[in-house]
Amino acid sequence: MHDAQHVICNCHHSGALKKMAYLQNDNNVWDEEKSDLYKKAFKCKFMHDFYKLSQLRCNLEKDNLLPGA
């Protein structure tokens, strides 16, 4: 199991950040405000709960279960 920070970096660079923002919207519509919030959260090294959420999103991404490009 990779450490949380490593997982987040991989997800960020693979475009999962945008997919995560899509996933938070019922209509799968891009949300700029939420996008900014996610970007800020990625920069915070002490948001351990967000790390856990990111790991879940990463696993979904690996299985191609996330919407978006």
Distance bins in CASP14 RR format, pairs under 12 A and 6 or more apart:
PFRMAT RR
TARGET T0000
AUTHOR 0000-0000-0000
RMODE 2
METHOD distances of the structure
MODEL  1
1 7 0 0 0 0 1 0 0 0 0 0 0
1 51 0 0 0 0 0 1 0 0 0 0 0
1 52 0 0 0 0 0 1 0 0 0 0 0
1 55 0 0 0 0 1 0 0 0 0 0 0
1 58 0 0 0 0 0 1 0 0 0 0 0
1 59 0 0 0 0 0 1 0 0 0 0 0
2 8 0 0 0 0 1 0 0 0 0 0 0
2 9 0 0 0 0 1 0 0 0 0 0 0
2 10 1 0 0 1 0 0 0 0 0 0 0
2 11 0 0 0 0 0 1 0 0 0 0 0
2 51 0 0 0 0 0 1 0 0 0 0 0
2 54 0 0 0 0 0 1 0 0 0 0 0
2 55 0 0 0 0 1 0 0 0 0 0 0
2 58 0 0 0 0 1 0 0 0 0 0 0
2 59 0 0 0 0 0 1 0 0 0 0 0
2 62 0 0 0 0 0 1 0 0 0 0 0
3 9 0 0 0 0 1 0 0 0 0 0 0
3 10 0 0 0 0 0 1 0 0 0 0 0
3 45 0 0 0 0 0 1 0 0 0 0 0
3 48 0 0 0 0 0 1 0 0 0 0 0
3 51 0 0 0 0 1 0 0 0 0 0 0
3 52 0 0 0 0 0 1 0 0 0 0 0
3 54 0 0 0 0 0 1 0 0 0 0 0
3 55 0 0 0 0 1 0 0 0 0 0 0
4 10 0 0 0 0 0 1 0 0 0 0 0
4 11 0 0 0 0 0 1 0 0 0 0 0
4 42 0 0 0 0 0 1 0 0 0 0 0
4 44 0 0 0 0 0 1 0 0 0 0 0
4 45 0 0 0 0 1 0 0 0 0 0 0
4 46 0 0 0 0 0 1 0 0 0 0 0
4 47 0 0 0 0 1 0 0 0 0 0 0
4 48 1 0 0 1 0 0 0 0 0 0 0
4 49 0 0 0 0 0 1 0 0 0 0 0
4 50 0 0 0 0 1 0 0 0 0 0 0
4 51 1 1 0 0 0 0 0 0 0 0 0
4 52 1 0 0 1 0 0 0 0 0 0 0
4 53 0 0 0 0 0 1 0 0 0 0 0
4 54 1 0 0 1 0 0 0 0 0 0 0
4 55 1 0 0 1 0 0 0 0 0 0 0
4 56 0 0 0 0 0 1 0 0 0 0 0
4 57 0 0 0 0 0 1 0 0 0 0 0
4 58 0 0 0 0 1 0 0 0 0 0 0
5 11 0 0 0 0 0 1 0 0 0 0 0
5 12 0 0 0 0 0 1 0 0 0 0 0
5 42 0 0 0 0 1 0 0 0 0 0 0
5 43 0 0 0 0 0 1 0 0 0 0 0
5 44 0 0 0 0 0 1 0 0 0 0 0
5 45 1 0 0 1 0 0 0 0 0 0 0
5 46 0 0 0 0 0 1 0 0 0 0 0
5 47 0 0 0 0 0 1 0 0 0 0 0
5 48 0 0 0 0 0 1 0 0 0 0 0
5 50 0 0 0 0 0 1 0 0 0 0 0
5 51 1 0 0 1 0 0 0 0 0 0 0
5 54 0 0 0 0 1 0 0 0 0 0 0
5 55 0 0 0 0 0 1 0 0 0 0 0
6 12 0 0 0 0 0 1 0 0 0 0 0
6 13 0 0 0 0 0 1 0 0 0 0 0
6 51 0 0 0 0 0 1 0 0 0 0 0
6 54 0 0 0 0 0 1 0 0 0 0 0
6 55 0 0 0 0 0 1 0 0 0 0 0
6 58 0 0 0 0 0 1 0 0 0 0 0
7 13 0 0 0 0 0 1 0 0 0 0 0
7 14 0 0 0 0 0 1 0 0 0 0 0
7 16 0 0 0 0 1 0 0 0 0 0 0
7 42 0 0 0 0 0 1 0 0 0 0 0
7 50 0 0 0 0 0 1 0 0 0 0 0
7 51 1 0 0 1 0 0 0 0 0 0 0
7 52 0 0 0 0 1 0 0 0 0 0 0
7 53 0 0 0 0 0 1 0 0 0 0 0
7 54 1 0 0 1 0 0 0 0 0 0 0
7 55 1 0 1 0 0 0 0 0 0 0 0
7 56 0 0 0 0 1 0 0 0 0 0 0
7 57 0 0 0 0 1 0 0 0 0 0 0
7 58 1 0 1 0 0 0 0 0 0 0 0
7 59 0 0 0 0 1 0 0 0 0 0 0
7 61 0 0 0 0 0 1 0 0 0 0 0
7 62 0 0 0 0 0 1 0 0 0 0 0
8 14 0 0 0 0 0 1 0 0 0 0 0
8 15 0 0 0 0 0 1 0 0 0 0 0
8 16 0 0 0 0 1 0 0 0 0 0 0
8 17 0 0 0 0 1 0 0 0 0 0 0
8 20 0 0 0 0 0 1 0 0 0 0 0
8 38 0 0 0 0 0 1 0 0 0 0 0
8 39 0 0 0 0 0 1 0 0 0 0 0
8 41 0 0 0 0 1 0 0 0 0 0 0
8 42 1 0 0 1 0 0 0 0 0 0 0
8 43 0 0 0 0 1 0 0 0 0 0 0
8 44 0 0 0 0 0 1 0 0 0 0 0
8 45 0 0 0 0 1 0 0 0 0 0 0
8 47 0 0 0 0 1 0 0 0 0 0 0
8 48 0 0 0 0 0 1 0 0 0 0 0
8 50 0 0 0 0 1 0 0 0 0 0 0
8 51 1 0 0 1 0 0 0 0 0 0 0
8 52 0 0 0 0 0 1 0 0 0 0 0
8 53 0 0 0 0 1 0 0 0 0 0 0
8 54 1 0 1 0 0 0 0 0 0 0 0
8 55 0 0 0 0 1 0 0 0 0 0 0
8 56 0 0 0 0 0 1 0 0 0 0 0
8 57 0 0 0 0 1 0 0 0 0 0 0
8 58 0 0 0 0 1 0 0 0 0 0 0
9 15 0 0 0 0 0 1 0 0 0 0 0
9 16 0 0 0 0 0 1 0 0 0 0 0
9 17 0 0 0 0 0 1 0 0 0 0 0
9 42 0 0 0 0 1 0 0 0 0 0 0
9 43 0 0 0 0 0 1 0 0 0 0 0
9 45 0 0 0 0 0 1 0 0 0 0 0
9 51 0 0 0 0 0 1 0 0 0 0 0
9 54 0 0 0 0 1 0 0 0 0 0 0
9 58 0 0 0 0 0 1 0 0 0 0 0
10 16 0 0 0 0 1 0 0 0 0 0 0
10 17 0 0 0 0 0 1 0 0 0 0 0
10 42 0 0 0 0 0 1 0 0 0 0 0
10 54 0 0 0 0 1 0 0 0 0 0 0
10 55 0 0 0 0 0 1 0 0 0 0 0
10 57 0 0 0 0 0 1 0 0 0 0 0
10 58 1 0 0 1 0 0 0 0 0 0 0
10 59 0 0 0 0 0 1 0 0 0 0 0
10 61 0 0 0 0 1 0 0 0 0 0 0
10 62 0 0 0 0 1 0 0 0 0 0 0
11 17 1 0 0 1 0 0 0 0 0 0 0
11 18 0 0 0 0 0 1 0 0 0 0 0
11 19 0 0 0 0 1 0 0 0 0 0 0
11 20 1 0 0 1 0 0 0 0 0 0 0
11 38 0 0 0 0 0 1 0 0 0 0 0
11 41 0 0 0 0 0 1 0 0 0 0 0
11 42 0 0 0 0 1 0 0 0 0 0 0
11 50 0 0 0 0 0 1 0 0 0 0 0
11 51 0 0 0 0 0 1 0 0 0 0 0
11 53 0 0 0 0 0 1 0 0 0 0 0
11 54 1 0 1 0 0 0 0 0 0 0 0
11 55 0 0 0 0 1 0 0 0 0 0 0
11 56 0 0 0 0 0 1 0 0 0 0 0
11 57 1 0 0 1 0 0 0 0 0 0 0
11 58 1 0 1 0 0 0 0 0 0 0 0
11 59 0 0 0 0 1 0 0 0 0 0 0
11 60 0 0 0 0 0 1 0 0 0 0 0
11 61 1 0 0 1 0 0 0 0 0 0 0
11 62 0 0 0 0 1 0 0 0 0 0 0
11 66 0 0 0 0 0 1 0 0 0 0 0
12 18 0 0 0 0 1 0 0 0 0 0 0
12 19 0 0 0 0 0 1 0 0 0 0 0
12 20 0 0 0 0 1 0 0 0 0 0 0
12 38 0 0 0 0 1 0 0 0 0 0 0
12 39 0 0 0 0 1 0 0 0 0 0 0
12 41 0 0 0 0 0 1 0 0 0 0 0
12 42 1 0 1 0 0 0 0 0 0 0 0
12 43 0 0 0 0 1 0 0 0 0 0 0
12 54 0 0 0 0 1 0 0 0 0 0 0
12 57 0 0 0 0 0 1 0 0 0 0 0
12 58 0 0 0 0 0 1 0 0 0 0 0
12 61 0 0 0 0 0 1 0 0 0 0 0
13 42 0 0 0 0 0 1 0 0 0 0 0
13 58 0 0 0 0 0 1 0 0 0 0 0
13 61 0 0 0 0 0 1 0 0 0 0 0
14 20 0 0 0 0 0 1 0 0 0 0 0
14 54 0 0 0 0 0 1 0 0 0 0 0
14 57 0 0 0 0 0 1 0 0 0 0 0
14 58 0 0 0 0 1 0 0 0 0 0 0
14 61 1 0 0 1 0 0 0 0 0 0 0
14 62 0 0 0 0 1 0 0 0 0 0 0
14 64 0 0 0 0 0 1 0 0 0 0 0
14 66 0 0 0 0 0 1 0 0 0 0 0
14 69 0 0 0 0 0 1 0 0 0 0 0
15 21 0 0 0 0 0 1 0 0 0 0 0
15 22 0 0 0 0 0 1 0 0 0 0 0
15 35 0 0 0 0 0 1 0 0 0 0 0
15 38 0 0 0 0 0 1 0 0 0 0 0
15 39 0 0 0 0 0 1 0 0 0 0 0
15 42 0 0 0 0 0 1 0 0 0 0 0
15 54 0 0 0 0 0 1 0 0 0 0 0
15 57 0 0 0 0 0 1 0 0 0 0 0
15 58 0 0 0 0 0 1 0 0 0 0 0
15 61 0 0 0 0 1 0 0 0 0 0 0
15 66 0 0 0 0 1 0 0 0 0 0 0
15 68 0 0 0 0 1 0 0 0 0 0 0
15 69 0 0 0 0 1 0 0 0 0 0 0
16 22 0 0 0 0 0 1 0 0 0 0 0
16 23 0 0 0 0 1 0 0 0 0 0 0
16 38 0 0 0 0 1 0 0 0 0 0 0
16 42 0 0 0 0 0 1 0 0 0 0 0
16 53 0 0 0 0 0 1 0 0 0 0 0
16 54 1 0 0 1 0 0 0 0 0 0 0
16 55 0 0 0 0 0 1 0 0 0 0 0
16 56 0 0 0 0 0 1 0 0 0 0 0
16 57 1 0 1 0 0 0 0 0 0 0 0
16 58 1 0 0 1 0 0 0 0 0 0 0
16 59 0 0 0 0 0 1 0 0 0 0 0
16 60 0 0 0 0 1 0 0 0 0 0 0
16 61 1 0 1 0 0 0 0 0 0 0 0
16 62 0 0 0 0 1 0 0 0 0 0 0
16 64 0 0 0 0 0 1 0 0 0 0 0
16 65 0 0 0 0 0 1 0 0 0 0 0
16 66 1 0 0 1 0 0 0 0 0 0 0
16 67 0 0 0 0 0 1 0 0 0 0 0
16 68 0 0 0 0 0 1 0 0 0 0 0
16 69 0 0 0 0 0 1 0 0 0 0 0
17 23 0 0 0 0 0 1 0 0 0 0 0
17 24 0 0 0 0 0 1 0 0 0 0 0
17 30 0 0 0 0 0 1 0 0 0 0 0
17 34 0 0 0 0 0 1 0 0 0 0 0
17 35 1 0 0 1 0 0 0 0 0 0 0
17 36 0 0 0 0 0 1 0 0 0 0 0
17 37 0 0 0 0 0 1 0 0 0 0 0
17 38 1 0 1 0 0 0 0 0 0 0 0
17 39 1 0 0 1 0 0 0 0 0 0 0
17 40 0 0 0 0 0 1 0 0 0 0 0
17 41 0 0 0 0 1 0 0 0 0 0 0
17 42 1 0 0 1 0 0 0 0 0 0 0
17 43 0 0 0 0 0 1 0 0 0 0 0
17 50 0 0 0 0 0 1 0 0 0 0 0
17 54 0 0 0 0 1 0 0 0 0 0 0
17 57 0 0 0 0 1 0 0 0 0 0 0
17 58 0 0 0 0 0 1 0 0 0 0 0
17 61 0 0 0 0 0 1 0 0 0 0 0
17 66 0 0 0 0 0 1 0 0 0 0 0
17 68 0 0 0 0 0 1 0 0 0 0 0
17 69 0 0 0 0 0 1 0 0 0 0 0
18 24 0 0 0 0 0 1 0 0 0 0 0
18 25 0 0 0 0 0 1 0 0 0 0 0
18 28 0 0 0 0 0 1 0 0 0 0 0
18 29 0 0 0 0 0 1 0 0 0 0 0
18 30 1 0 0 1 0 0 0 0 0 0 0
18 31 0 0 0 0 0 1 0 0 0 0 0
18 32 0 0 0 0 0 1 0 0 0 0 0
18 34 0 0 0 0 0 1 0 0 0 0 0
18 35 1 0 0 1 0 0 0 0 0 0 0
18 38 0 0 0 0 1 0 0 0 0 0 0
18 39 0 0 0 0 0 1 0 0 0 0 0
18 42 0 0 0 0 0 1 0 0 0 0 0
18 57 0 0 0 0 0 1 0 0 0 0 0
18 61 0 0 0 0 0 1 0 0 0 0 0
18 66 0 0 0 0 1 0 0 0 0 0 0
18 67 0 0 0 0 0 1 0 0 0 0 0
18 68 1 0 0 1 0 0 0 0 0 0 0
18 69 1 0 0 1 0 0 0 0 0 0 0
19 25 0 0 0 0 0 1 0 0 0 0 0
19 28 0 0 0 0 1 0 0 0 0 0 0
19 30 0 0 0 0 0 1 0 0 0 0 0
19 35 0 0 0 0 0 1 0 0 0 0 0
19 38 0 0 0 0 0 1 0 0 0 0 0
19 54 0 0 0 0 0 1 0 0 0 0 0
19 57 1 0 0 1 0 0 0 0 0 0 0
19 58 0 0 0 0 0 1 0 0 0 0 0
19 60 0 0 0 0 1 0 0 0 0 0 0
19 61 1 0 0 1 0 0 0 0 0 0 0
19 62 0 0 0 0 0 1 0 0 0 0 0
19 64 0 0 0 0 0 1 0 0 0 0 0
19 65 0 0 0 0 1 0 0 0 0 0 0
19 66 1 0 1 0 0 0 0 0 0 0 0
19 67 1 0 0 1 0 0 0 0 0 0 0
19 68 1 0 1 0 0 0 0 0 0 0 0
19 69 0 0 0 0 1 0 0 0 0 0 0
20 28 0 0 0 0 0 1 0 0 0 0 0
20 30 0 0 0 0 0 1 0 0 0 0 0
20 31 0 0 0 0 0 1 0 0 0 0 0
20 34 0 0 0 0 1 0 0 0 0 0 0
20 35 0 0 0 0 1 0 0 0 0 0 0
20 37 0 0 0 0 0 1 0 0 0 0 0
20 38 1 0 1 0 0 0 0 0 0 0 0
20 39 0 0 0 0 0 1 0 0 0 0 0
20 41 0 0 0 0 1 0 0 0 0 0 0
20 42 0 0 0 0 1 0 0 0 0 0 0
20 50 0 0 0 0 0 1 0 0 0 0 0
20 53 0 0 0 0 1 0 0 0 0 0 0
20 54 1 0 0 1 0 0 0 0 0 0 0
20 55 0 0 0 0 0 1 0 0 0 0 0
20 56 0 0 0 0 1 0 0 0 0 0 0
20 57 1 0 1 0 0 0 0 0 0 0 0
20 58 0 0 0 0 1 0 0 0 0 0 0
20 60 0 0 0 0 1 0 0 0 0 0 0
20 61 0 0 0 0 1 0 0 0 0 0 0
20 66 1 0 0 1 0 0 0 0 0 0 0
20 67 0 0 0 0 0 1 0 0 0 0 0
20 68 0 0 0 0 0 1 0 0 0 0 0
21 28 0 0 0 0 1 0 0 0 0 0 0
21 29 0 0 0 0 1 0 0 0 0 0 0
21 30 1 0 0 1 0 0 0 0 0 0 0
21 31 1 0 1 0 0 0 0 0 0 0 0
21 32 0 0 0 0 1 0 0 0 0 0 0
21 33 0 0 0 0 1 0 0 0 0 0 0
21 34 1 0 1 0 0 0 0 0 0 0 0
21 35 1 0 1 0 0 0 0 0 0 0 0
21 36 0 0 0 0 1 0 0 0 0 0 0
21 37 0 0 0 0 1 0 0 0 0 0 0
21 38 1 0 1 0 0 0 0 0 0 0 0
21 39 0 0 0 0 1 0 0 0 0 0 0
21 41 0 0 0 0 0 1 0 0 0 0 0
21 42 0 0 0 0 0 1 0 0 0 0 0
21 57 0 0 0 0 0 1 0 0 0 0 0
21 66 0 0 0 0 0 1 0 0 0 0 0
21 67 0 0 0 0 0 1 0 0 0 0 0
21 68 0 0 0 0 1 0 0 0 0 0 0
22 28 1 0 1 0 0 0 0 0 0 0 0
22 29 1 0 0 1 0 0 0 0 0 0 0
22 30 1 0 0 1 0 0 0 0 0 0 0
22 31 0 0 0 0 1 0 0 0 0 0 0
22 32 0 0 0 0 0 1 0 0 0 0 0
22 34 0 0 0 0 1 0 0 0 0 0 0
22 35 0 0 0 0 1 0 0 0 0 0 0
22 38 0 0 0 0 0 1 0 0 0 0 0
22 57 0 0 0 0 0 1 0 0 0 0 0
22 60 0 0 0 0 0 1 0 0 0 0 0
22 61 0 0 0 0 0 1 0 0 0 0 0
22 66 1 0 0 1 0 0 0 0 0 0 0
22 67 1 0 1 0 0 0 0 0 0 0 0
22 68 1 0 1 0 0 0 0 0 0 0 0
22 69 0 0 0 0 1 0 0 0 0 0 0
23 29 0 0 0 0 0 1 0 0 0 0 0
23 30 0 0 0 0 0 1 0 0 0 0 0
23 31 0 0 0 0 0 1 0 0 0 0 0
23 34 0 0 0 0 1 0 0 0 0 0 0
23 35 0 0 0 0 0 1 0 0 0 0 0
23 38 0 0 0 0 0 1 0 0 0 0 0
23 53 0 0 0 0 0 1 0 0 0 0 0
23 54 0 0 0 0 0 1 0 0 0 0 0
23 56 0 0 0 0 0 1 0 0 0 0 0
23 57 1 0 0 1 0 0 0 0 0 0 0
23 60 0 0 0 0 1 0 0 0 0 0 0
23 61 0 0 0 0 1 0 0 0 0 0 0
23 65 0 0 0 0 1 0 0 0 0 0 0
23 66 1 0 0 1 0 0 0 0 0 0 0
23 67 1 0 0 1 0 0 0 0 0 0 0
23 68 0 0 0 0 1 0 0 0 0 0 0
24 30 0 0 0 0 0 1 0 0 0 0 0
24 31 1 0 0 1 0 0 0 0 0 0 0
24 33 0 0 0 0 0 1 0 0 0 0 0
24 34 1 0 1 0 0 0 0 0 0 0 0
24 35 0 0 0 0 1 0 0 0 0 0 0
24 37 0 0 0 0 1 0 0 0 0 0 0
24 38 0 0 0 0 1 0 0 0 0 0 0
24 41 0 0 0 0 0 1 0 0 0 0 0
24 53 0 0 0 0 0 1 0 0 0 0 0
24 57 0 0 0 0 0 1 0 0 0 0 0
24 66 0 0 0 0 0 1 0 0 0 0 0
24 67 0 0 0 0 0 1 0 0 0 0 0
25 31 1 0 1 0 0 0 0 0 0 0 0
25 32 0 0 0 0 0 1 0 0 0 0 0
25 33 0 0 0 0 0 1 0 0 0 0 0
25 34 1 0 0 1 0 0 0 0 0 0 0
25 35 0 0 0 0 0 1 0 0 0 0 0
25 67 0 0 0 0 1 0 0 0 0 0 0
25 68 0 0 0 0 0 1 0 0 0 0 0
26 67 0 0 0 0 0 1 0 0 0 0 0
27 67 0 0 0 0 0 1 0 0 0 0 0
28 66 0 0 0 0 1 0 0 0 0 0 0
28 67 1 0 1 0 0 0 0 0 0 0 0
28 68 1 0 0 1 0 0 0 0 0 0 0
28 69 0 0 0 0 0 1 0 0 0 0 0
29 35 0 0 0 0 0 1 0 0 0 0 0
29 67 0 0 0 0 0 1 0 0 0 0 0
29 68 0 0 0 0 0 1 0 0 0 0 0
30 36 0 0 0 0 0 1 0 0 0 0 0
30 38 0 0 0 0 0 1 0 0 0 0 0
30 67 0 0 0 0 0 1 0 0 0 0 0
30 68 0 0 0 0 1 0 0 0 0 0 0
30 69 0 0 0 0 0 1 0 0 0 0 0
31 37 0 0 0 0 1 0 0 0 0 0 0
31 38 0 0 0 0 1 0 0 0 0 0 0
32 38 0 0 0 0 0 1 0 0 0 0 0
32 39 0 0 0 0 0 1 0 0 0 0 0
33 39 0 0 0 0 0 1 0 0 0 0 0
33 40 0 0 0 0 0 1 0 0 0 0 0
34 40 0 0 0 0 0 1 0 0 0 0 0
34 41 0 0 0 0 0 1 0 0 0 0 0
35 41 0 0 0 0 0 1 0 0 0 0 0
35 42 0 0 0 0 0 1 0 0 0 0 0
36 42 0 0 0 0 0 1 0 0 0 0 0
36 43 0 0 0 0 0 1 0 0 0 0 0
37 43 0 0 0 0 0 1 0 0 0 0 0
37 44 0 0 0 0 0 1 0 0 0 0 0
37 47 0 0 0 0 0 1 0 0 0 0 0
37 50 0 0 0 0 0 1 0 0 0 0 0
38 44 0 0 0 0 0 1 0 0 0 0 0
38 47 0 0 0 0 0 1 0 0 0 0 0
38 50 0 0 0 0 1 0 0 0 0 0 0
38 53 0 0 0 0 0 1 0 0 0 0 0
38 54 0 0 0 0 1 0 0 0 0 0 0
38 57 0 0 0 0 0 1 0 0 0 0 0
39 50 0 0 0 0 0 1 0 0 0 0 0
40 47 0 0 0 0 1 0 0 0 0 0 0
40 50 0 0 0 0 0 1 0 0 0 0 0
41 47 1 0 1 0 0 0 0 0 0 0 0
41 48 0 0 0 0 0 1 0 0 0 0 0
41 49 0 0 0 0 1 0 0 0 0 0 0
41 50 1 0 1 0 0 0 0 0 0 0 0
41 51 0 0 0 0 1 0 0 0 0 0 0
41 53 0 0 0 0 1 0 0 0 0 0 0
41 54 0 0 0 0 1 0 0 0 0 0 0
41 57 0 0 0 0 0 1 0 0 0 0 0
42 50 0 0 0 0 1 0 0 0 0 0 0
42 51 0 0 0 0 1 0 0 0 0 0 0
42 53 0 0 0 0 0 1 0 0 0 0 0
42 54 1 0 0 1 0 0 0 0 0 0 0
42 57 0 0 0 0 0 1 0 0 0 0 0
43 50 0 0 0 0 0 1 0 0 0 0 0
44 50 1 0 0 1 0 0 0 0 0 0 0
44 51 0 0 0 0 1 0 0 0 0 0 0
44 54 0 0 0 0 0 1 0 0 0 0 0
45 51 0 0 0 0 1 0 0 0 0 0 0
47 53 0 0 0 0 1 0 0 0 0 0 0
47 54 0 0 0 0 1 0 0 0 0 0 0
48 54 0 0 0 0 0 1 0 0 0 0 0
48 55 0 0 0 0 0 1 0 0 0 0 0
49 55 0 0 0 0 0 1 0 0 0 0 0
49 56 0 0 0 0 0 1 0 0 0 0 0
50 56 0 0 0 0 0 1 0 0 0 0 0
50 57 0 0 0 0 0 1 0 0 0 0 0
51 57 0 0 0 0 0 1 0 0 0 0 0
51 58 0 0 0 0 0 1 0 0 0 0 0
52 58 0 0 0 0 0 1 0 0 0 0 0
52 59 0 0 0 0 0 1 0 0 0 0 0
53 59 0 0 0 0 0 1 0 0 0 0 0
53 60 0 0 0 0 0 1 0 0 0 0 0
54 60 0 0 0 0 0 1 0 0 0 0 0
54 61 0 0 0 0 0 1 0 0 0 0 0
55 61 0 0 0 0 0 1 0 0 0 0 0
55 62 0 0 0 0 0 1 0 0 0 0 0
56 62 0 0 0 0 0 1 0 0 0 0 0
56 63 0 0 0 0 0 1 0 0 0 0 0
56 65 0 0 0 0 0 1 0 0 0 0 0
56 66 0 0 0 0 0 1 0 0 0 0 0
57 63 0 0 0 0 0 1 0 0 0 0 0
57 65 0 0 0 0 1 0 0 0 0 0 0
57 66 1 0 0 1 0 0 0 0 0 0 0
57 67 0 0 0 0 0 1 0 0 0 0 0
58 65 0 0 0 0 0 1 0 0 0 0 0
58 66 0 0 0 0 1 0 0 0 0 0 0
59 65 0 0 0 0 1 0 0 0 0 0 0
59 66 0 0 0 0 0 1 0 0 0 0 0
60 66 1 0 1 0 0 0 0 0 0 0 0
60 67 0 0 0 0 0 1 0 0 0 0 0
61 67 0 0 0 0 0 1 0 0 0 0 0
61 68 0 0 0 0 0 1 0 0 0 0 0
61 69 0 0 0 0 0 1 0 0 0 0 0
END
